[in-house]
Amino acid sequence: MNQPQQKNKKYALKFCILGDGGVGKTTLVERLATGNFNPITKMTIGIDFSLIHLDIQLNLEESISIDLTVWDLGGEDRFRFMLPAYIHGADGGILLYDVTRFTSAMNLPGWLKMWRSNTDPGTPIYLVGSKFDLVTENMYPMVEQNITSLKEELGMKIHFLISTKDGIMIEDLMQTIAKEMWIFKNRAQTTPSPYKFEYKLRV
């Protein structure tokens, strides 16, 4: 007699996107939620959030389903005072900047400090450069140099280059961080973790 197929376990995780205004946080959230690229978005007033569903394959035999609450934190200075309350309790996040406008990375140390002050030590957060579709061949050496400087300044080893317009690396980014978020949240039950992951196309 065949054994009934076991349903995927479901988990709920909280995910925050931090960064200055205009770097593409809202378009990234819309891409995650709908699969579409919307070139016309309004400035986020304070915070906004969406719920997306992810199916994560942990290994050949085990997968999980994650309901991910994605919090888009407004990057304007006048909203900054309210953000720590929304970061609190996050299971993971990204620091987003525009690779074609390196001045958008200048405030990342402040965003990272806010993150670390309002999350548990070691909560996963990745450095992500947006609008990679706009990077020309001539621009790439400077982009690569800026990435190296950023990783050194922030003490972060992993960096993703994404494009919400073309969908470049977004699936890999979300699969990677969702797995790490799940492992971190369940670290008491997964120590040492049996899952090992490779980071694709990291820079």
Summary of the structure (lengths in Angstrom):
residues: 203
radius of gyration: 17.2
end to end distance: 50.1
largest distance: 63.5
contacts: 582
relative contact order: 0.17
helix: 34%
strand: 25%
